[in-house]
Amino acid sequence: MKNANAKNEKLKNTIIAALEDLKAVDVTVLSVADSSSVTDWMVIATGTSNRHVKALANNVEVDGKKQGFKPIGSEGNETAEWVLVDFGDVIVHVMLPTTRAFYDLESLWTLKPAVID
């Protein structure tokens, strides 16, 4: 388990560095392991244009592969309003500002379920 945590931490840091290298806006990292059985981390970032969103997502994939992390898949490159790159334990969302504001993933994943007595 300790090895998996170190691997996930390296992947997360690689993704953040790849986004920062190309000047991603408002990079946010959410731990969702307690809320999701699908992934442990979500990284959300904004690009300033469709071209920037596509370049950011591509840089994440390229840098991830250089570090030995193979993406499971990537979606949204056609329109590049919202590109998702899935590494399994870390999922990356790169969006245009209007798309990010509309879907507000940060709020969605930080809501806690109500406790009913």
N, C-alpha and C positions, 0 to 999 in steps of 0.2 A: 504494500500500500504506500509506503514511504517513497518508493521509486516512482510510482504512478503520480504522486503529488508533485515530485520534483520535475517530472516530464511535463505535466500540465502547466506548471509554473514557467518552465522554459518556453513552452509553446505560447502561453499568454504574453510573456515578455517579448517574444519574437514578433507576434502580431502587433503589439503596441508600438514597437520600434518601427515596423514596416509602415504603419499608418502615420507615425510622426515624421518619418523620412520624407513623405510626400505631402506634409502639411495638412493632415486631416484636422477637421474642426471638432472641438468638444468630444474628445474620446472618453467614453465612459465604460467602466468594467463592472459587471454585475455578477455576483456569486448567486447562482440559482440552484445549486446542488440540493438544498433543502426543499425546493419547490418543484423540482423537475427530475424525472428519472432518465431524461433524454440527454442532458448535458450538464456540466458543472459550472461553466462560465459563459457569459455573453459579453461580447465586446461590441459596442455601438459607436459609430463615428459618422460624421457628416462630411460630404464633399460639396464643393461650391458649384459644380456643374455636372452634367451627365458624364462628360469626359473625365472629370476629376474622380467621380465615384468609381467609374470603371478602372481607372489607373490605380486607385487605392486598393480595390479588391484584387486586382492583378498582382500588385506588389506584395500583398499579404500572402497570396498563393505562392509566388516565386520565392519569397524569403522563407516561408514555411518549408517548402520543398528543400531549399538549401540547407536547412537545419535538420532535415530528415523526417519532417512531418508531411504526410500525404493527405491532402483534402479528400473527404468523402465525396463532395460535390459542390457545385456552385450554381446559383440560380439568379436570374435577373440581368444578366449582361446585355441582353438585347436592347432594353430600354434604359438601363442604368439609372433608374429612379431609386431602386432599392436592390442592392446586390447582397446576397447571402452566401457566405463561404462557410461550409460545414467541415470542421476538423474532428467531429465527434465530441470530445470533452470540452471543446471551445467552439462556439458558433459566433461568426462575425457578421454584423449587419452594417453595411455602408449605405447611407441614404442621402438624398437631397434634403435640404432644410425643410421644405413644405411636407415632404413625405414623413420625415422624422417627427415633426410637430403633430401631424395628423394621427399617426399610429401610437405615439407616446409610449414606446416599449418600456422605458424606465419606470413609469407609473404602473404599468401592467405587471411588471415582474417584482415590484416592491410592495404591492398590496398584500396584506395578510388576510387569510380567510377569517370570517367571523366565527367566534366560538359560541355554539348554541348549547345552552344547558338543558 
